[in-house]
Amino acid sequence: MTDRTLHCLAGALLLAVSSLAMAQYIWLDDKGVKQLSDRPPPPSVPEQRILKAPGKVTPSFNPNAEAAAEAAPESAVKRPPTLAERNADFNQRKADAAAADKKAADEARQKAEIAANCDAARKNLQALADGVRMTNYDSNGERGIMNDAERAEMAKKNQKVLAGCK
């Protein structure tokens, strides 16, 4: 065999094999994005969204497609979302996720503050119960030692705080 014959044979073989590499199935997924594959679409994809398949007439050449389009009103025909609609949907999901993250962070911060307040109330109540000498400041900013009535009042306040703790 000559080189020219071998080249022609190799070219014909490559041409024949290249048709196998082309996508044989085209369908629209749930978001309206075209999917190309050499394998059939999943069973969950309805027949109307399969645009190309081996042995199937494409929608542009389907004579019944025009009659079905005329019979169905415009609002009943579901069109894939535009890029602007998909972008708006993405931005909305992103904003919702940011709001959920902020809410979770605020709740975690509030729980930490409540836990710190409960811990401080427990320590104060324990100090009051142990009889440790405690001081307080009056409205003039002068320091004085708590008497028994003030200790009892402070203990009641700490118990109210601890009632809200778990």
N, CA, C and O of each residue as an XYZ file, in Angstrom:
664
protein
N       0.831     -1.175      0.000
C       0.000      0.000      0.000
C       0.882      1.248      0.000
O       1.952      1.288      0.609
N       0.411      2.212     -0.674
C       1.189      3.448     -0.747
C       0.834      4.345      0.426
O      -0.155      4.133      1.127
N       1.666      5.342      0.614
C       1.430      6.283      1.709
C       0.115      7.036      1.503
O      -0.612      7.298      2.462
N      -0.175      7.369      0.295
C      -1.406      8.120      0.010
C      -2.636      7.281      0.367
O      -3.601      7.805      0.924
N      -2.608      6.015      0.058
C      -3.722      5.127      0.376
C      -3.880      5.008      1.893
O      -4.998      5.043      2.408
N      -2.775      4.869      2.594
C      -2.825      4.769      4.056
C      -3.385      6.057      4.674
O      -4.175      6.000      5.616
N      -2.983      7.194      4.153
C      -3.495      8.465      4.664
C      -4.997      8.592      4.436
O      -5.725      9.045      5.320
N      -5.458      8.197      3.267
C      -6.890      8.262      2.965
C      -7.674      7.314      3.855
O      -8.755      7.659      4.333
N      -7.138      6.121      4.080
C      -7.791      5.139      4.938
C      -7.853      5.646      6.381
O      -8.882      5.511      7.043
N      -6.758      6.225      6.865
C      -6.730      6.764      8.224
C      -7.709      7.932      8.350
O      -8.385      8.054      9.372
N      -7.798      8.784      7.341
C      -8.739      9.905      7.365
C     -10.177      9.425      7.388
O     -11.000      9.974      8.121
N     -10.492      8.405      6.595
C     -11.847      7.862      6.571
C     -12.188      7.230      7.917
O     -13.316      7.356      8.392
N     -11.219      6.552      8.534
C     -11.433      5.934      9.845
C     -11.681      7.004     10.912
O     -12.574      6.857     11.747
N     -10.891      8.079     10.881
C     -11.087      9.173     11.844
C     -12.439      9.845     11.650
O     -13.099     10.213     12.622
N     -12.848     10.004     10.408
C     -14.140     10.616     10.120
C     -15.275      9.744     10.647
O     -16.248     10.262     11.196
N     -15.162      8.441     10.489
C     -16.191      7.523     10.961
C     -16.252      7.503     12.489
O     -17.336      7.457     13.071
N     -15.104      7.535     13.123
C     -15.056      7.484     14.587
C     -15.512      8.802     15.201
O     -16.093      8.811     16.286
N     -15.253      9.924     14.513
C     -15.615     11.230     15.078
C     -17.123     11.386     15.220
O     -17.574     12.113     16.104
N     -17.904     10.738     14.392
C     -19.358     10.846     14.527
C     -19.840     10.186     15.803
O     -20.884     10.559     16.336
N     -19.090      9.203     16.303
C     -19.460      8.560     17.559
C     -19.217      9.469     18.748
O     -19.876      9.329     19.778
N     -18.286     10.397     18.622
C     -17.952     11.284     19.731
C     -18.929     12.440     19.864
O     -18.927     13.121     20.889
N     -19.751     12.680     18.875
C     -20.708     13.783     18.943
C     -21.812     13.455     19.939
O     -22.175     12.293     20.123
N     -22.337     14.489     20.576
C     -23.431     14.292     21.516
C     -24.653     13.802     20.748
O     -25.038     14.388     19.736
N     -25.238     12.754     21.222
C     -26.390     12.183     20.548
C     -27.697     12.547     21.250
O     -28.770     12.428     20.659
N     -27.614     12.987     22.503
C     -28.795     13.365     23.270
C     -28.649     14.816     23.713
O     -27.595     15.220     24.203
N     -29.703     15.588     23.540
C     -29.759     16.963     24.031
C     -31.109     17.114     24.725
O     -32.149     16.802     24.145
N     -31.088     17.598     25.974
C     -32.326     17.824     26.714
C     -32.164     19.033     27.630
O     -31.049     19.492     27.877
N     -33.281     19.540     28.127
C     -33.292     20.657     29.061
C     -33.458     20.107     30.467
O     -34.355     19.301     30.718
N     -32.600     20.535     31.388
C     -32.737     20.080     32.769
C     -33.811     20.911     33.480
O     -34.495     21.714     32.845
N     -33.959     20.719     34.800
C     -35.008     21.396     35.571
C     -34.864     22.905     35.563
O     -35.860     23.615     35.708
N     -33.649     23.416     35.397
C     -33.415     24.862     35.403
C     -33.469     25.453     34.002
O     -33.284     26.660     33.840
N     -33.717     24.637     32.991
C     -33.808     25.126     31.626
C     -32.475     25.190     30.902
O     -32.376     25.830     29.855
N     -31.443     24.538     31.439
C     -30.114     24.554     30.823
C     -29.988     23.333     29.916
O     -30.355     22.223     30.299
N     -29.459     23.553     28.699
C     -29.281     22.446     27.767
C     -28.188     21.508     28.261
O     -27.114     21.950     28.671
N     -28.467     20.226     28.220
C     -27.506     19.202     28.594
C     -27.185     18.376     27.346
O     -28.094     17.950     26.633
N     -25.912     18.152     27.085
C     -25.456     17.370     25.938
C     -24.785     16.112     26.469
O     -23.974     16.179     27.392
N     -25.124     14.965     25.886
C     -24.538     13.727     26.377
C     -24.622     12.652     25.298
O     -25.445     12.717     24.385
N     -23.748     11.668     25.435
C     -23.843     10.510     24.555
C     -24.665      9.423     25.215
O     -24.831      8.340     24.654
N     -25.184      9.702     26.409
C     -26.040      8.750     27.129
C     -27.440      9.334     27.237
O     -27.605     10.554     27.208
N     -28.445      8.482     27.362
C     -29.816      8.991     27.453
C     -30.007      9.832     28.724
O     -29.305      9.625     29.713
N     -30.947     10.770     28.699
C     -31.207     11.573     29.896
C     -31.800     10.704     31.001
O     -32.288      9.608     30.726
N     -31.765     11.178     32.249
C     -32.339     10.394     33.338
C     -33.837     10.187     33.126
O     -34.473     10.960     32.410
N     -34.394      9.165     33.735
C     -35.820      8.884     33.537
C     -36.733      9.997     34.052
O     -37.894     10.068     33.649
N     -36.239     10.861     34.929
C     -37.070     11.930     35.474
C     -37.313     13.054     34.475
O     -38.173     13.904     34.707
N     -36.572     13.076     33.363
C     -36.740     14.132     32.354
C     -37.939     13.770     31.477
O     -37.957     12.705     30.860
N     -38.955     14.664     31.419
C     -40.120     14.361     30.574
C     -39.761     14.374     29.087
O     -38.781     14.993     28.674
N     -40.552     13.699     28.320
C     -40.300     13.544     26.879
C     -40.287     14.887     26.157
O     -39.575     15.040     25.165
N     -41.059     15.863     26.633
C     -41.148     17.158     25.965
C     -39.829     17.929     26.058
O     -39.562     18.777     25.206
N     -39.004     17.659     27.060
C     -37.760     18.405     27.241
C     -36.568     17.733     26.561
O     -35.460     18.268     26.601
N     -36.773     16.581     25.944
C     -35.698     15.931     25.190
C     -35.702     16.541     23.793
O     -36.638     16.337     23.019
N     -34.647     17.290     23.480
C     -34.596     18.009     22.209
C     -34.057     17.148     21.078
O     -34.490     17.282     19.933
N     -33.109     16.261     21.392
C     -32.517     15.427     20.349
C     -32.188     14.068     20.935
O     -31.626     13.963     22.025
N     -32.543     13.040     20.203
C     -32.223     11.664     20.594
C     -32.145     10.842     19.316
O     -32.792     11.190     18.328
N     -31.366      9.753     19.307
C     -31.304      8.920     18.108
C     -32.682      8.385     17.744
O     -33.360      7.784     18.577
N     -33.087      8.601     16.522
C     -34.370      8.096     16.043
C     -35.536      8.994     16.396
O     -36.675      8.656     16.074
N     -35.303     10.127     17.046
C     -36.396     11.027     17.413
C     -36.383     12.220     16.475
O     -35.317     12.737     16.141
N     -37.568     12.664     16.045
C     -37.678     13.828     15.190
C     -37.446     15.052     16.061
O     -38.046     15.180     17.128
N     -36.578     15.954     15.613
C     -36.296     17.160     16.398
C     -37.517     18.063     16.417
O     -38.308     18.038     15.474
N     -37.695     18.865     17.470
C     -38.896     19.709     17.580
C     -39.066     20.681     16.418
O     -40.197     21.001     16.055
N     -37.973     21.161     15.827
C     -38.126     22.131     14.734
C     -38.719     21.484     13.485
O     -39.327     22.177     12.669
N     -38.559     20.183     13.318
C     -39.094     19.491     12.156
C     -40.349     18.697     12.475
O     -40.893     18.032     11.593
N     -40.816     18.749     13.698
C     -41.991     17.979     14.099
C     -43.241     18.697     13.591
O     -43.521     19.815     14.025
N     -43.993     18.084     12.688
C     -45.179     18.744     12.146
C     -46.277     18.926     13.190
O     -47.087     19.845     13.072
N     -46.319     18.077     14.197
C     -47.344     18.183     15.236
C     -47.014     19.276     16.243
O     -47.891     19.692     16.999
N     -45.780     19.749     16.272
C     -45.375     20.758     17.250
C     -46.106     22.078     16.994
O     -46.499     22.756     17.943
N     -46.293     22.454     15.715
C     -46.982     23.692     15.401
C     -48.436     23.619     15.833
O     -48.968     24.589     16.373
N     -49.085     22.489     15.606
C     -50.488     22.330     15.998
C     -50.612     22.366     17.518
O     -51.562     22.946     18.046
N     -49.675     21.760     18.220
C     -49.715     21.769     19.683
C     -49.461     23.170     20.219
O     -50.068     23.572     21.212
N     -48.570     23.917     19.572
C     -48.273     25.280     20.007
C     -49.473     26.199     19.783
O     -49.731     27.091     20.591
N     -50.208     25.986     18.687
C     -51.381     26.803     18.425
C     -52.503     26.462     19.398
O     -53.250     27.348     19.816
N     -52.629     25.194     19.763
C     -53.699     24.773     20.662
C     -53.433     25.235     22.088
O     -54.373     25.561     22.814
N     -52.177     25.267     22.501
C     -51.831     25.664     23.868
C     -51.662     27.174     23.943
O     -51.021     27.764     23.073
N     -52.231     27.816     24.976
C     -52.027     29.264     25.118
C     -50.583     29.568     25.490
O     -49.852     28.688     25.944
N     -50.171     30.834     25.293
C     -48.786     31.257     25.565
C     -48.393     30.997     27.008
O     -47.265     30.582     27.273
N     -49.316     31.237     27.960
C     -48.981     31.087     29.372
C     -48.755     29.622     29.742
O     -48.050     29.340     30.712
N     -49.339     28.678     28.988
C     -49.188     27.264     29.319
C     -47.847     26.718     28.849
O     -47.373     25.711     29.374
N     -47.231     27.365     27.870
C     -45.949     26.907     27.356
C     -44.855     27.383     28.309
O     -44.663     28.585     28.496
N     -44.149     26.442     28.900
C     -43.093     26.799     29.854
C     -41.803     27.002     29.090
O     -41.307     26.098     28.418
N     -41.270     28.208     29.206
C     -40.026     28.526     28.526
C     -38.898     28.471     29.543
O     -39.124     28.683     30.734
N     -37.710     28.193     29.091
C     -36.582     28.190     30.025
C     -36.316     29.605     30.520
O     -36.542     30.573     29.793
N     -35.834     29.730     31.764
C     -35.578     31.076     32.296
C     -34.438     31.764     31.552
O     -33.496     31.121     31.090
N     -34.546     33.066     31.450
C     -33.492     33.838     30.796
C     -32.303     33.965     31.731
O     -32.386     33.631     32.912
N     -31.207     34.448     31.193
C     -30.004     34.639     32.001
C     -30.260     35.646     33.119
O     -29.780     35.466     34.238
N     -31.008     36.694     32.823
C     -31.321     37.701     33.846
C     -32.168     37.098     34.963
O     -31.954     37.399     36.137
N     -33.137     36.239     34.599
C     -33.965     35.585     35.613
C     -33.139     34.626     36.459
O     -33.308     34.563     37.677
N     -32.256     33.890     35.823
C     -31.395     32.966     36.590
C     -30.460     33.749     37.495
O     -30.208     33.336     38.627
N     -29.935     34.885     37.010
C     -29.050     35.720     37.819
C     -29.808     36.309     39.009
O     -29.283     36.339     40.122
N     -31.030     36.774     38.783
C     -31.845     37.311     39.880
C     -32.148     36.228     40.903
O     -32.131     36.483     42.107
N     -32.426     35.013     40.423
C     -32.684     33.890     41.317
C     -31.439     33.562     42.147
O     -31.534     33.304     43.347
N     -30.285     33.574     41.503
C     -29.027     33.317     42.213
C     -28.769     34.384     43.271
O     -28.407     34.067     44.403
N     -28.957     35.648     42.900
C     -28.747     36.743     43.848
C     -29.710     36.646     45.027
O     -29.335     36.941     46.162
N     -30.947     36.236     44.766
C     -31.928     36.071     45.848
C     -31.498     34.946     46.787
O     -31.568     35.095     48.007
N     -31.056     33.824     46.226
C     -30.589     32.709     47.071
C     -29.370     33.132     47.889
O     -29.239     32.764     49.056
N     -28.479     33.908     47.268
C     -27.278     34.386     47.959
C     -27.657     35.315     49.120
O     -27.090     35.217     50.208
N     -28.621     36.220     48.880
C     -29.076     37.139     49.931
C     -29.771     36.371     51.055
O     -29.586     36.683     52.231
N     -30.568     35.371     50.693
C     -31.245     34.557     51.709
C     -30.233     33.799     52.566
O     -30.392     33.702     53.782
N     -29.194     33.266     51.930
C     -28.165     32.542     52.678
C     -27.402     33.485     53.608
O     -27.082     33.120     54.739
N     -27.112     34.696     53.133
C     -26.409     35.672     53.981
C     -27.283     36.071     55.168
O     -26.785     36.210     56.285
N     -28.579     36.254     54.933
C     -29.496     36.596     56.024
C     -29.592     35.457     57.029
O     -29.626     35.697     58.236
N     -29.635     34.211     56.541
C     -29.696     33.057     57.439
C     -28.412     32.943     58.257
O     -28.462     32.628     59.445
N     -27.257     33.198     57.629
C     -25.982     33.160     58.355
C     -25.930     34.247     59.427
O     -25.463     34.009     60.541
N     -26.415     35.440     59.080
C     -26.414     36.554     60.043
C     -27.330     36.227     61.214
O     -26.990     36.487     62.368
N     -28.482     35.660     60.916
C     -29.429     35.300     61.977
C     -28.829     34.232     62.888
O     -28.971     34.310     64.108
N     -28.161     33.238     62.307
C     -27.533     32.189     63.112
C     -26.415     32.762     63.981
O     -26.256     32.363     65.135
N     -25.640     33.701     63.425
C     -24.558     34.324     64.206
C     -25.130     35.164     65.350
O     -24.588     35.158     66.455
N     -26.233     35.892     65.086
C     -26.866     36.688     66.141
C     -27.406     35.789     67.252
O     -27.259     36.096     68.435
N     -28.034     34.676     66.862
C     -28.556     33.746     67.864
C     -27.431     33.139     68.699
O     -27.572     32.983     69.912
N     -26.323     32.799     68.059
C     -25.183     32.240     68.788
C     -24.603     33.280     69.752
O     -24.234     32.946     70.878
N     -24.523     34.538     69.310
C     -24.007     35.606     70.174
C     -24.931     35.822     71.370
O     -24.463     35.989     72.497
N     -26.251     35.820     71.125
C     -27.206     35.992     72.220
C     -27.114     34.843     73.218
O     -27.175     35.069     74.426
N     -26.969     33.618     72.727
C     -26.846     32.467     73.626
C     -25.583     32.572     74.467
O     -25.590     32.237     75.651
N     -24.493     33.040     73.853
C     -23.241     33.206     74.593
C     -23.394     34.277     75.670
O     -22.895     34.108     76.783
N     -24.080     35.383     75.350
C     -24.301     36.445     76.339
C     -25.166     35.948     77.493
O     -24.885     36.244     78.655
N     -26.206     35.202     77.179
C     -27.088     34.660     78.220
C     -26.308     33.702     79.109
O     -26.452     33.735     80.331
N     -25.491     32.854     78.511
C     -24.688     31.908     79.295
C     -23.724     32.653     80.218
O     -23.535     32.260     81.369
N     -23.109     33.739     79.708
C     -22.180     34.524     80.534
C     -22.928     35.206     81.679
O     -22.430     35.242     82.804
N     -24.112     35.744     81.407
C     -24.916     36.369     82.470
C     -25.341     35.346     83.520
O     -25.307     35.636     84.716
N     -25.733     34.174     83.092
C     -26.131     33.124     84.035
C     -24.944     32.708     84.910
O     -25.093     32.506     86.116
N     -23.774     32.584     84.295
C     -22.579     32.207     85.052
C     -22.235     33.273     86.091
O     -21.905     32.946     87.231
N     -22.313     34.548     85.700
C     -22.024     35.636     86.637
C     -23.048     35.652     87.772
O     -22.679     35.884     88.924
N     -24.329     35.410     87.471
C     -25.367     35.380     88.508
C     -25.123     34.227     89.483
O     -25.309     34.387     90.689
N     -24.706     33.063     88.966
C     -24.399     31.924     89.851
C     -23.248     32.258     90.800
O     -23.303     31.956     91.992
N     -22.213     32.881     90.253
C     -21.061     33.247     91.086
C     -21.440     34.289     92.136
O     -21.014     34.187     93.286
N     -22.237     35.291     91.755
C     -22.678     36.296     92.719
C     -23.539     35.679     93.817
O     -23.374     35.995     94.996
N     -24.455     34.802     93.426
C     -25.322     34.149     94.406
C     -24.508     33.293     95.362
O     -24.795     33.250     96.559
N     -23.498     32.614     94.845
C     -22.632     31.786     95.690
C     -21.850     32.667     96.674
O     -21.704     32.304     97.842
N     -21.356     33.806     96.221
C     -20.619     34.727     97.101
C     -21.547     35.291     98.177
O     -21.145     35.439     99.331
N     -22.792     35.607     97.798
C     -23.752     36.113     98.786
C     -24.103     35.041     99.805
O     -24.251     35.333    100.991
N     -24.236     33.797     99.344
C     -24.576     32.698    100.252
C     -23.411     32.354    101.179
O     -23.637     31.933    102.313
N     -22.175     32.525    100.722
C     -20.998     32.209    101.552
C     -20.750     33.263    102.624
O     -19.956     33.033    103.537
N     -21.408     34.403    102.533
C     -21.212     35.444    103.527
C     -19.976     36.276    103.287
O     -19.499     36.939    104.208
N     -19.442     36.265    102.085
C     -18.272     37.057    101.753
C     -18.654     38.527    101.842
O     -19.733     38.930    101.408
N     -17.773     39.302    102.397
C     -18.011     40.728    102.497
C     -18.009     41.340    101.092
O     -17.046     41.182    100.341
N     -19.101     42.043    100.744
C     -19.233     42.624     99.413
C     -19.454     44.121     99.535
O     -20.072     44.597    100.487
N     -18.952     44.841     98.576
C     -19.114     46.293     98.574
C     -19.985     46.711     97.413
O     -20.148     45.983     96.434
N     -20.548     47.912     97.546
C     -21.315     48.503     96.459
C     -21.040     49.984     96.445
O     -20.402     50.512     97.356
N     -21.519     50.661     95.415
C     -21.281     52.094     95.280
C     -22.620     52.811     95.298
O     -23.581     52.374     94.665
N     -22.672     53.915     96.028
C     -23.905     54.692     96.086
C     -23.962     55.668     94.910
O     -23.097     55.653     94.035
N     -24.999     56.522     94.903
C     -25.195     57.446     93.783
C     -24.098     58.503     93.693
O     -23.903     59.095     92.632
N     -23.373     58.750     94.797
C     -22.272     59.712     94.783
C     -20.959     59.068     94.350
O     -19.947     59.755     94.209
N     -20.971     57.764     94.141
C     -19.767     57.062     93.738
C     -18.899     56.632     94.914
O     -17.746     56.241     94.732
N     -19.463     56.705     96.130
C     -18.707     56.293     97.314
C     -18.961     54.829     97.596
O     -20.079     54.331     97.465
N     -17.902     54.156     97.984
C     -17.970     52.731     98.240
C     -18.438     52.478     99.673
O     -18.036     53.168    100.610
N     -19.305     51.460     99.815
C     -19.772     51.061    101.136
C     -19.956     49.559    101.188
O     -19.986     48.903    100.147
N     -20.079     49.010    102.368
C     -20.254     47.559    102.540
C     -21.746     47.267    102.579
O     -22.520     48.004    103.189
N     -22.142     46.174    101.915
C     -23.558     45.793    101.858
C     -24.033     45.333    103.225
O     -23.338     44.603    103.932
N     -25.250     45.782    103.588
C     -25.855     45.265    104.809
C     -26.712     44.060    104.442
O     -26.788     43.697    103.268
N     -27.352     43.439    105.413
C     -28.120     42.210    105.181
C     -29.311     42.445    104.251
O     -29.630     41.578    103.437
N     -29.962     43.581    104.353
C     -31.106     43.869    103.481
C     -30.652     43.991    102.027
O     -31.304     43.468    101.123
N     -29.554     44.669    101.810
C     -29.019     44.803    100.447
C     -28.576     43.453     99.898
O     -28.753     43.170     98.714
N     -28.001     42.624    100.760
C     -27.584     41.278    100.323
C     -28.803     40.447     99.919
O     -28.771     39.739     98.912
N     -29.877     40.535    100.707
C     -31.099     39.783    100.399
C     -31.702     40.270     99.079
O     -32.153     39.467     98.263
N     -31.704     41.595     98.877
C     -32.231     42.160     97.632
C     -31.395     41.697     96.430
O     -31.946     41.321     95.396
N     -30.064     41.728     96.573
C     -29.168     41.275     95.500
C     -29.365     39.782     95.220
O     -29.322     39.355     94.066
N     -29.583     38.988     96.278
C     -29.810     37.550     96.099
C     -31.099     37.309     95.318
O     -31.137     36.421     94.466
N     -32.166     38.085     95.590
C     -33.432     37.946     94.855
C     -33.233     38.267     93.370
O     -33.750     37.565     92.502
N     -32.475     39.340     93.087
C     -32.210     39.713     91.694
C     -31.446     38.598     90.975
O     -31.750     38.271     89.827
N     -30.455     38.019     91.656
C     -29.690     36.931     91.035
C     -30.553     35.698     90.811
O     -30.397     35.003     89.807
N     -31.464     35.422     91.741
C     -32.355     34.270     91.576
C     -33.322     34.475     90.400
O     -33.660     33.521     89.700
N     -33.768     35.729     90.185
C     -34.633     36.018     89.033
C     -33.872     35.771     87.728
O     -34.412     35.210     86.776
N     -32.625     36.196     87.706
C     -31.802     35.972     86.516
C     -31.610     34.478     86.297
O     -31.708     33.991     85.171
N     -31.336     33.752     87.382
C     -31.108     32.297     87.259
C     -32.386     31.536     86.904
O     -32.312     30.436     86.356
N     -33.548     32.100     87.205
C     -34.820     31.447     86.823
C     -34.941     31.364     85.298
O     -35.545     30.430     84.770
N     -34.365     32.341     84.596
C     -34.420     32.312     83.137
C     -33.326     31.456     82.511
O     -33.327     31.238     81.300
N     -32.404     30.976     83.319
C     -31.300     30.135     82.804
C     -31.718     28.680     82.782
O     -32.589     28.255     83.541
N     -31.093     27.932     81.911
C     -31.396     26.492     81.815
C     -30.411     25.692     82.629
O     -30.500     24.465     82.675
